[in-house]
Amino acid sequence: MKVVLVDSGGANIGSVRYALERLGVSAAMTADAETILAADRVILPGVGAAAPAMARLQQMNLVHLLRGLKQPLLGICLGMQLLFEGSEEGDVACLGLVPGRVRKMPASAGVRVPHMGWNRLRPTQADPLLAGVVDGAQAYFVHSFAAPVTGHCIASCDHGAPFAAMVRRGNVAGAQFHPERSGAVGARLLQNFLQADPA
């Protein structure tokens, strides 16, 4: 199986790569269109801000390519946020693969932003990506912006208010948390993605 990590400039790319290696998969990091199109699975990692990340994808001529992928695509952390129509962070248009807009998480008494640390996943609908992930399983988050809980949300989380922890729309999926830092739960998600039905 050919798995590629889109070279989006995020600091988490190396750790995602190592997490895949622990599952027996060697993933190439690339911005080459032909390599991405030839892959069986595509992962879009990301750490940082939405506007510079989208600018980088534009500069690498990858926006149209990512929008047209037919194989399974997984966005991680900022990579998941880039799957949506837009983000309040920099008021930027994103890939538009999942309906909705990413918004700043509200801070309040006892609720710190950024949201950092372990939190519980709440599956909202059955999905093969969640096979073996139980209600209340813990995952590791680091983010200040979040996507809304909509019909495309397959797992939610609460930090002051509910937000989408995982989304799925056809061949496109996203995880707001860091699977590469989420122990057995993260490894199971990645394994499920590698085994996902390409249709």
FIKOLZA-1660 file (N, C-alpha, C; in steps of 0.1 Angstrom, whole numbers, plus 5000, padded with zeros to 4 digits):
% residues 199
   i   px   py   pz ch aa at
   1 5008 4988 5000  A  M  N
   1 5000 5000 5000  A  M CA
   1 5009 5012 5000  A  M  C
   2 5005 5022 4991  A  K  N
   2 5013 5035 4991  A  K CA
   2 5005 5045 4999  A  K  C
   3 5012 5050 5009  A  V  N
   3 5006 5061 5018  A  V CA
   3 5015 5073 5017  A  V  C
   4 5009 5085 5015  A  V  N
   4 5017 5097 5014  A  V CA
   4 5012 5107 5024  A  V  C
   5 5022 5114 5030  A  L  N
   5 5019 5126 5038  A  L CA
   5 5021 5138 5030  A  L  C
   6 5011 5146 5029  A  V  N
   6 5012 5159 5022  A  V CA
   6 5022 5168 5029  A  V  C
   7 5032 5173 5023  A  D  N
   7 5042 5182 5030  A  D CA
   7 5036 5196 5031  A  D  C
   8 5028 5197 5042  A  S  N
   8 5020 5209 5045  A  S CA
   8 5028 5219 5054  A  S  C
   9 5040 5214 5057  A  G  N
   9 5049 5223 5066  A  G CA
   9 5046 5222 5080  A  G  C
  10 5037 5213 5085  A  G  N
  10 5034 5212 5099  A  G CA
  10 5045 5205 5106  A  G  C
  11 5046 5209 5119  A  A  N
  11 5057 5203 5127  A  A CA
  11 5054 5189 5132  A  A  C
  12 5042 5184 5129  A  N  N
  12 5038 5170 5134  A  N CA
  12 5040 5160 5123  A  N  C
  13 5046 5163 5111  A  I  N
  13 5047 5154 5100  A  I CA
  13 5056 5142 5104  A  I  C
  14 5067 5145 5111  A  G  N
  14 5076 5135 5114  A  G CA
  14 5070 5125 5124  A  G  C
  15 5063 5130 5134  A  S  N
  15 5057 5121 5144  A  S CA
  15 5046 5112 5138  A  S  C
  16 5038 5118 5128  A  V  N
  16 5028 5110 5121  A  V CA
  16 5035 5099 5113  A  V  C
  17 5046 5102 5107  A  R  N
  17 5053 5092 5099  A  R CA
  17 5058 5081 5108  A  R  C
  18 5063 5084 5120  A  Y  N
  18 5068 5074 5129  A  Y CA
  18 5056 5065 5134  A  Y  C
  19 5045 5071 5136  A  A  N
  19 5033 5064 5141  A  A CA
  19 5029 5054 5130  A  A  C
  20 5030 5058 5118  A  L  N
  20 5026 5049 5107  A  L CA
  20 5037 5037 5106  A  L  C
  21 5049 5041 5108  A  E  N
  21 5060 5031 5108  A  E CA
  21 5058 5020 5118  A  E  C
  22 5052 5024 5130  A  R  N
  22 5049 5014 5140  A  R CA
  22 5038 5005 5136  A  R  C
  23 5030 5009 5126  A  L  N
  23 5020 5000 5121  A  L CA
  23 5025 4993 5108  A  L  C
  24 5038 4994 5105  A  G  N
  24 5044 4987 5094  A  G CA
  24 5042 4993 5081  A  G  C
  25 5039 5006 5081  A  V  N
  25 5037 5014 5068  A  V CA
  25 5048 5025 5067  A  V  C
  26 5054 5025 5056  A  S  N
  26 5064 5035 5053  A  S CA
  26 5057 5046 5044  A  S  C
  27 5056 5058 5050  A  A  N
  27 5048 5068 5042  A  A CA
  27 5058 5079 5037  A  A  C
  28 5057 5082 5024  A  A  N
  28 5065 5092 5018  A  A CA
  28 5059 5106 5022  A  A  C
  29 5068 5116 5025  A  M  N
  29 5064 5129 5026  A  M CA
  29 5066 5137 5013  A  M  C
  30 5056 5143 5007  A  T  N
  30 5058 5148 4994  A  T CA
  30 5048 5160 4991  A  T  C
  31 5052 5168 4982  A  A  N
  31 5043 5178 4977  A  A CA
  31 5041 5176 4962  A  A  C
  32 5046 5165 4957  A  D  N
  32 5046 5162 4943  A  D CA
  32 5032 5156 4939  A  D  C
  33 5026 5163 4929  A  A  N
  33 5012 5159 4925  A  A CA
  33 5011 5145 4920  A  A  C
  34 5020 5140 4912  A  E  N
  34 5019 5127 4907  A  E CA
  34 5020 5116 4918  A  E  C
  35 5029 5119 4927  A  T  N
  35 5031 5110 4939  A  T CA
  35 5018 5109 4947  A  T  C
  36 5012 5120 4949  A  I  N
  36 5000 5121 4957  A  I CA
  36 4989 5113 4950  A  I  C
  37 4987 5116 4937  A  L  N
  37 4977 5110 4929  A  L CA
  37 4978 5095 4928  A  L  C
  38 4991 5090 4929  A  A  N
  38 4993 5075 4928  A  A CA
  38 4992 5068 4941  A  A  C
  39 4990 5075 4952  A  A  N
  39 4989 5069 4965  A  A CA
  39 4976 5062 4967  A  A  C
  40 4976 5052 4976  A  D  N
  40 4963 5045 4980  A  D CA
  40 4956 5053 4991  A  D  C
  41 4964 5059 5000  A  R  N
  41 4959 5067 5011  A  R CA
  41 4967 5080 5012  A  R  C
  42 4960 5091 5015  A  V  N
  42 4966 5104 5016  A  V CA
  42 4963 5110 5029  A  V  C
  43 4974 5115 5036  A  I  N
  43 4972 5121 5049  A  I CA
  43 4976 5136 5049  A  I  C
  44 4968 5145 5053  A  L  N
  44 4971 5159 5054  A  L CA
  44 4973 5163 5068  A  L  C
  45 4986 5163 5073  A  P  N
  45 4988 5167 5087  A  P CA
  45 4989 5182 5087  A  P  C
  46 4989 5188 5099  A  G  N
  46 4990 5202 5100  A  G CA
  46 4991 5207 5115  A  G  C
  47 5000 5216 5117  A  V  N
  47 5001 5223 5130  A  V CA
  47 5004 5238 5126  A  V  C
  48 4997 5247 5133  A  G  N
  48 4999 5261 5130  A  G CA
  48 4986 5268 5127  A  G  C
  49 4986 5277 5118  A  A  N
  49 4975 5286 5115  A  A CA
  49 4969 5283 5101  A  A  C
  50 4956 5285 5099  A  A  N
  50 4949 5281 5087  A  A CA
  50 4954 5289 5075  A  A  C
  51 4955 5302 5076  A  A  N
  51 4959 5311 5065  A  A CA
  51 4972 5307 5059  A  A  C
  52 4983 5306 5067  A  P  N
  52 4996 5302 5061  A  P CA
  52 4996 5288 5055  A  P  C
  53 4988 5279 5061  A  A  N
  53 4988 5265 5056  A  A CA
  53 4981 5265 5043  A  A  C
  54 4970 5272 5041  A  M  N
  54 4963 5273 5028  A  M CA
  54 4972 5280 5018  A  M  C
  55 4979 5290 5022  A  A  N
  55 4988 5297 5013  A  A CA
  55 4999 5288 5008  A  A  C
  56 5004 5279 5017  A  R  N
  56 5014 5269 5013  A  R CA
  56 5008 5259 5003  A  R  C
  57 4996 5255 5005  A  L  N
  57 4990 5245 4996  A  L CA
  57 4988 5252 4982  A  L  C
  58 4984 5265 4982  A  Q  N
  58 4982 5272 4970  A  Q CA
  58 4996 5273 4962  A  Q  C
  59 5006 5277 4970  A  Q  N
  59 5019 5278 4964  A  Q CA
  59 5024 5265 4957  A  Q  C
  60 5021 5254 4963  A  M  N
  60 5025 5241 4958  A  M CA
  60 5015 5235 4948  A  M  C
  61 5005 5243 4944  A  N  N
  61 4995 5239 4934  A  N CA
  61 4988 5226 4938  A  N  C
  62 4985 5225 4951  A  L  N
  62 4978 5213 4956  A  L CA
  62 4964 5214 4960  A  L  C
  63 4958 5227 4960  A  V  N
  63 4945 5229 4964  A  V CA
  63 4935 5221 4955  A  V  C
  64 4936 5223 4942  A  H  N
  64 4927 5217 4932  A  H CA
  64 4929 5202 4933  A  H  C
  65 4941 5197 4934  A  L  N
  65 4944 5183 4935  A  L CA
  65 4937 5177 4947  A  L  C
  66 4939 5183 4959  A  L  N
  66 4933 5177 4971  A  L CA
  66 4918 5177 4970  A  L  C
  67 4912 5187 4964  A  R  N
  67 4897 5188 4962  A  R CA
  67 4892 5176 4953  A  R  C
  68 4901 5171 4944  A  G  N
  68 4896 5161 4935  A  G CA
  68 4900 5147 4938  A  G  C
  69 4906 5145 4949  A  L  N
  69 4911 5131 4953  A  L CA
  69 4899 5121 4954  A  L  C
  70 4902 5109 4949  A  K  N
  70 4891 5099 4950  A  K CA
  70 4895 5089 4961  A  K  C
  71 4908 5088 4964  A  Q  N
  71 4912 5078 4974  A  Q CA
  71 4910 5084 4988  A  Q  C
  72 4910 5075 4999  A  P  N
  72 4908 5080 5012  A  P CA
  72 4918 5091 5016  A  P  C
  73 4913 5102 5022  A  L  N
  73 4921 5114 5026  A  L CA
  73 4918 5116 5041  A  L  C
  74 4928 5117 5049  A  L  N
  74 4926 5120 5063  A  L CA
  74 4934 5133 5067  A  L  C
  75 4926 5142 5072  A  G  N
  75 4932 5155 5077  A  G CA
  75 4934 5153 5092  A  G  C
  76 4946 5158 5097  A  I  N
  76 4949 5157 5112  A  I CA
  76 4951 5170 5117  A  I  C
  77 4945 5173 5129  A  C  N
  77 4946 5186 5136  A  C CA
  77 4942 5198 5126  A  C  C
  78 4952 5206 5123  A  L  N
  78 4949 5217 5114  A  L CA
  78 4945 5212 5100  A  L  C
  79 4951 5200 5097  A  G  N
  79 4947 5194 5084  A  G CA
  79 4932 5191 5084  A  G  C
  80 4926 5187 5095  A  M  N
  80 4912 5185 5095  A  M CA
  80 4905 5198 5093  A  M  C
  81 4909 5209 5099  A  Q  N
  81 4902 5222 5098  A  Q CA
  81 4903 5226 5084  A  Q  C
  82 4914 5223 5077  A  L  N
  82 4915 5228 5063  A  L CA
  82 4905 5220 5053  A  L  C
  83 4899 5210 5058  A  L  N
  83 4890 5202 5050  A  L CA
  83 4876 5210 5048  A  L  C
  84 4874 5219 5058  A  F  N
  84 4861 5227 5058  A  F CA
  84 4861 5238 5048  A  F  C
  85 4849 5245 5047  A  E  N
  85 4848 5255 5037  A  E CA
  85 4856 5268 5041  A  E  C
  86 4858 5270 5054  A  G  N
  86 4866 5282 5057  A  G CA
  86 4869 5282 5072  A  G  C
  87 4877 5291 5076  A  S  N
  87 4881 5293 5090  A  S CA
  87 4881 5307 5094  A  S  C
  88 4877 5309 5107  A  E  N
  88 4878 5323 5113  A  E CA
  88 4892 5327 5115  A  E  C
  89 4901 5317 5116  A  E  N
  89 4915 5320 5118  A  E CA
  89 4921 5325 5105  A  E  C
  90 4922 5339 5105  A  G  N
  90 4927 5345 5093  A  G CA
  90 4916 5347 5083  A  G  C
  91 4904 5344 5086  A  D  N
  91 4892 5346 5077  A  D CA
  91 4896 5340 5063  A  D  C
  92 4899 5328 5063  A  V  N
  92 4905 5322 5050  A  V CA
  92 4895 5311 5045  A  V  C
  93 4894 5311 5032  A  A  N
  93 4887 5300 5025  A  A CA
  93 4896 5287 5025  A  A  C
  94 4890 5276 5028  A  C  N
  94 4898 5264 5029  A  C CA
  94 4894 5254 5017  A  C  C
  95 4895 5241 5019  A  L  N
  95 4894 5232 5008  A  L CA
  95 4879 5230 5004  A  L  C
  96 4870 5232 5013  A  G  N
  96 4856 5230 5010  A  G CA
  96 4851 5216 5008  A  G  C
  97 4858 5206 5014  A  L  N
  97 4855 5192 5012  A  L CA
  97 4844 5188 5022  A  L  C
  98 4843 5195 5033  A  V  N
  98 4833 5192 5043  A  V CA
  98 4826 5205 5046  A  V  C
  99 4812 5205 5046  A  P  N
  99 4805 5218 5049  A  P CA
  99 4807 5223 5063  A  P  C
 100 4807 5236 5064  A  G  N
 100 4809 5242 5077  A  G CA
 100 4821 5251 5078  A  G  C
 101 4821 5259 5089  A  R  N
 101 4832 5268 5091  A  R CA
 101 4838 5266 5105  A  R  C
 102 4852 5267 5105  A  V  N
 102 4859 5265 5118  A  V CA
 102 4859 5278 5125  A  V  C
 103 4857 5277 5138  A  R  N
 103 4856 5290 5146  A  R CA
 103 4865 5289 5158  A  R  C
 104 4868 5301 5164  A  K  N
 104 4876 5302 5176  A  K CA
 104 4868 5295 5188  A  K  C
 105 4875 5287 5196  A  M  N
 105 4869 5281 5207  A  M CA
 105 4867 5292 5218  A  M  C
 106 4855 5293 5224  A  P  N
 106 4853 5303 5234  A  P CA
 106 4859 5299 5248  A  P  C
 107 4867 5308 5253  A  A  N
 107 4872 5307 5267  A  A CA
 107 4862 5311 5277  A  A  C
 108 4862 5305 5288  A  S  N
 108 4853 5309 5299  A  S CA
 108 4860 5305 5312  A  S  C
 109 4853 5307 5323  A  A  N
 109 4858 5304 5336  A  A CA
 109 4861 5289 5337  A  A  C
 110 4873 5285 5339  A  G  N
 110 4877 5271 5340  A  G CA
 110 4879 5264 5327  A  G  C
 111 4877 5271 5316  A  V  N
 111 4879 5266 5302  A  V CA
 111 4890 5274 5295  A  V  C
 112 4902 5268 5294  A  R  N
 112 4913 5275 5288  A  R CA
 112 4914 5272 5273  A  R  C
 113 4918 5282 5266  A  V  N
 113 4921 5281 5252  A  V CA
 113 4935 5286 5250  A  V  C
 114 4944 5279 5243  A  P  N
 114 4941 5266 5236  A  P CA
 114 4937 5254 5244  A  P  C
 115 4929 5246 5238  A  H  N
 115 4925 5233 5244  A  H CA
 115 4937 5224 5243  A  H  C
 116 4944 5220 5254  A  M  N
 116 4956 5212 5253  A  M CA
 116 4954 5200 5263  A  M  C
 117 4957 5188 5258  A  G  N
 117 4957 5177 5267  A  G CA
 117 4947 5166 5263  A  G  C
 118 4945 5157 5272  A  W  N
 118 4936 5145 5269  A  W CA
 118 4922 5148 5272  A  W  C
 119 4913 5143 5263  A  N  N
 119 4899 5145 5264  A  N CA
 119 4892 5133 5259  A  N  C
 120 4879 5132 5262  A  R  N
 120 4871 5120 5259  A  R CA
 120 4864 5122 5245  A  R  C
 121 4865 5111 5237  A  L  N
 121 4857 5111 5224  A  L CA
 121 4844 5105 5227  A  L  C
 122 4834 5111 5220  A  R  N
 122 4820 5106 5221  A  R CA
 122 4815 5103 5206  A  R  C
 123 4816 5090 5202  A  P  N
 123 4810 5087 5189  A  P CA
 123 4796 5092 5187  A  P  C
 124 4793 5098 5176  A  T  N
 124 4780 5103 5173  A  T CA
 124 4772 5095 5163  A  T  C
 125 4780 5087 5156  A  Q  N
 125 4774 5077 5146  A  Q CA
 125 4784 5066 5143  A  Q  C
 126 4779 5055 5139  A  A  N
 126 4787 5044 5136  A  A CA
 126 4795 5047 5123  A  A  C
 127 4808 5043 5124  A  D  N
 127 4817 5045 5112  A  D CA
 127 4828 5036 5113  A  D  C
 128 4833 5030 5102  A  P  N
 128 4844 5021 5102  A  P CA
 128 4857 5027 5108  A  P  C
 129 4858 5040 5107  A  L  N
 129 4870 5046 5113  A  L CA
 129 4871 5045 5128  A  L  C
 130 4859 5043 5134  A  L  N
 130 4858 5043 5148  A  L CA
 130 4857 5028 5154  A  L  C
 131 4860 5019 5145  A  A  N
 131 4860 5005 5149  A  A CA
 131 4870 5003 5161  A  A  C
 132 4865 4997 5172  A  G  N
 132 4874 4995 5183  A  G CA
 132 4877 5007 5192  A  G  C
 133 4871 5018 5189  A  V  N
 133 4872 5030 5197  A  V CA
 133 4859 5032 5205  A  V  C
 134 4860 5030 5218  A  V  N
 134 4848 5030 5227  A  V CA
 134 4844 5044 5231  A  V  C
 135 4832 5046 5234  A  D  N
 135 4827 5058 5240  A  D CA
 135 4835 5062 5252  A  D  C
 136 4840 5074 5252  A  G  N
 136 4848 5079 5263  A  G CA
 136 4863 5076 5262  A  G  C
 137 4868 5070 5251  A  A  N
 137 4882 5068 5248  A  A CA
 137 4889 5081 5248  A  A  C
 138 4901 5082 5253  A  Q  N
 138 4909 5094 5255  A  Q CA
 138 4918 5097 5243  A  Q  C
 139 4918 5109 5238  A  A  N
 139 4927 5113 5227  A  A CA
 139 4934 5126 5231  A  A  C
 140 4945 5129 5225  A  Y  N
 140 4953 5141 5228  A  Y CA
 140 4950 5153 5218  A  Y  C
 141 4946 5164 5224  A  F  N
 141 4943 5176 5216  A  F CA
 141 4953 5188 5219  A  F  C
 142 4955 5195 5208  A  V  N
 142 4962 5208 5210  A  V CA
 142 4956 5218 5199  A  V  C
 143 4947 5226 5203  A  H  N
 143 4941 5235 5192  A  H CA
 143 4933 5247 5199  A  H  C
 144 4931 5257 5192  A  S  N
 144 4924 5269 5196  A  S CA
 144 4911 5271 5188  A  S  C
 145 4910 5265 5176  A  F  N
 145 4899 5266 5167  A  F CA
 145 4893 5252 5165  A  F  C
 146 4880 5252 5163  A  A  N
 146 4873 5239 5162  A  A CA
 146 4862 5240 5152  A  A  C
 147 4858 5228 5147  A  A  N
 147 4847 5227 5138  A  A CA
 147 4834 5224 5145  A  A  C
 148 4822 5227 5140  A  P  N
 148 4810 5225 5147  A  P CA
 148 4806 5210 5146  A  P  C
 149 4797 5206 5155  A  V  N
 149 4791 5193 5154  A  V CA
 149 4779 5193 5144  A  V  C
 150 4781 5187 5133  A  T  N
 150 4771 5186 5122  A  T CA
 150 4768 5172 5119  A  T  C
 151 4761 5170 5108  A  G  N
 151 4758 5156 5103  A  G CA
 151 4770 5149 5099  A  G  C
 152 4781 5156 5096  A  H  N
 152 4793 5149 5091  A  H CA
 152 4802 5146 5103  A  H  C
 153 4798 5149 5115  A  C  N
 153 4806 5147 5127  A  C CA
 153 4804 5132 5131  A  C  C
 154 4815 5124 5132  A  I  N
 154 4813 5110 5136  A  I CA
 154 4818 5108 5151  A  I  C
 155 4825 5118 5157  A  A  N
 155 4828 5118 5171  A  A CA
 155 4830 5132 5176  A  A  C
 156 4824 5135 5187  A  S  N
 156 4825 5148 5193  A  S CA
 156 4833 5148 5205  A  S  C
 157 4836 5160 5210  A  C  N
 157 4843 5162 5223  A  C CA
 157 4838 5175 5229  A  C  C
 158 4840 5176 5242  A  D  N
 158 4835 5188 5249  A  D CA
 158 4847 5195 5255  A  D  C
 159 4848 5208 5253  A  H  N
 159 4857 5217 5260  A  H CA
 159 4850 5231 5261  A  H  C
 160 4842 5232 5272  A  G  N
 160 4834 5243 5273  A  G CA
 160 4821 5242 5265  A  G  C
 161 4823 5237 5253  A  A  N
 161 4811 5235 5244  A  A CA
 161 4815 5223 5235  A  A  C
 162 4805 5216 5229  A  P  N
 162 4808 5205 5220  A  P CA
 162 4815 5210 5208  A  P  C
 163 4824 5202 5202  A  F  N
 163 4830 5204 5189  A  F CA
 163 4833 5191 5182  A  F  C
 164 4835 5192 5170  A  A  N
 164 4838 5179 5162  A  A CA
 164 4852 5174 5164  A  A  C
 165 4853 5162 5170  A  A  N
 165 4866 5156 5172  A  A CA
 165 4870 5148 5159  A  A  C
 166 4860 5143 5152  A  M  N
 166 4863 5135 5140  A  M CA
 166 4851 5138 5130  A  M  C
 167 4854 5139 5117  A  V  N
 167 4844 5141 5107  A  V CA
 167 4846 5131 5096  A  V  C
 168 4836 5129 5088  A  R  N
 168 4837 5120 5077  A  R CA
 168 4827 5124 5066  A  R  C
 169 4831 5126 5054  A  R  N
 169 4822 5128 5043  A  R CA
 169 4828 5120 5031  A  R  C
 170 4822 5109 5028  A  G  N
 170 4826 5101 5017  A  G CA
 170 4841 5096 5020  A  G  C
 171 4849 5099 5010  A  N  N
 171 4863 5094 5011  A  N CA
 171 4872 5104 5020  A  N  C
 172 4866 5114 5025  A  V  N
 172 4873 5125 5032  A  V CA
 172 4870 5123 5047  A  V  C
 173 4880 5123 5055  A  A  N
 173 4879 5122 5070  A  A CA
 173 4888 5131 5077  A  A  C
 174 4885 5134 5089  A  G  N
 174 4894 5143 5097  A  G CA
 174 4894 5139 5112  A  G  C
 175 4905 5142 5118  A  A  N
 175 4907 5140 5133  A  A CA
 175 4913 5153 5138  A  A  C
 176 4905 5159 5147  A  Q  N
 176 4910 5172 5154  A  Q CA
 176 4922 5169 5163  A  Q  C
 177 4921 5157 5169  A  F  N
 177 4932 5153 5179  A  F CA
 177 4944 5148 5171  A  F  C
 178 4954 5145 5179  A  H  N
 178 4967 5140 5173  A  H CA
 178 4967 5125 5175  A  H  C
 179 4964 5117 5165  A  P  N
 179 4965 5102 5166  A  P CA
 179 4979 5098 5170  A  P  C
 180 4989 5105 5164  A  E  N
 180 5003 5101 5167  A  E CA
 180 5007 5103 5181  A  E  C
 181 4999 5110 5189  A  R  N
 181 5002 5113 5203  A  R CA
 181 4991 5107 5212  A  R  C
 182 4982 5099 5207  A  S  N
 182 4971 5094 5214  A  S CA
 182 4971 5079 5217  A  S  C
 183 4983 5074 5218  A  G  N
 183 4985 5060 5222  A  G CA
 183 4977 5050 5214  A  G  C
 184 4971 5040 5221  A  A  N
 184 4964 5029 5214  A  A CA
 184 4952 5034 5206  A  A  C
 185 4945 5044 5211  A  V  N
 185 4934 5050 5204  A  V CA
 185 4938 5056 5191  A  V  C
 186 4949 5064 5191  A  G  N
 186 4954 5070 5179  A  G CA
 186 4959 5059 5169  A  G  C
 187 4966 5049 5174  A  A  N
 187 4970 5038 5165  A  A CA
 187 4959 5031 5159  A  A  C
 188 4948 5029 5166  A  R  N
 188 4937 5022 5161  A  R CA
 188 4930 5030 5150  A  R  C
 189 4929 5043 5152  A  L  N
 189 4923 5052 5142  A  L CA
 189 4931 5051 5129  A  L  C
 190 4944 5052 5130  A  L  N
 190 4953 5051 5118  A  L CA
 190 4952 5038 5111  A  L  C
 191 4951 5027 5119  A  Q  N
 191 4950 5014 5113  A  Q CA
 191 4936 5013 5106  A  Q  C
 192 4926 5018 5112  A  N  N
 192 4913 5018 5106  A  N CA
 192 4913 5026 5093  A  N  C
 193 4920 5037 5093  A  F  N
 193 4921 5045 5080  A  F CA
 193 4928 5037 5069  A  F  C
 194 4939 5030 5073  A  L  N
 194 4947 5023 5063  A  L CA
 194 4938 5012 5057  A  L  C
 195 4929 5007 5065  A  Q  N
 195 4920 4996 5060  A  Q CA
 195 4907 5001 5054  A  Q  C
 196 4905 5014 5054  A  A  N
 196 4893 5019 5049  A  A CA
 196 4889 5015 5035  A  A  C
 197 4876 5013 5033  A  D  N
 197 4871 5010 5019  A  D CA
 197 4874 5022 5010  A  D  C
 198 4882 5020 5000  A  P  N
 198 4886 5031 4991  A  P CA
 198 4874 5037 4984  A  P  C
 199 4863 5030 4983  A  A  N
 199 4851 5035 4976  A  A CA
 199 4844 5045 4985  A  A  C
% end
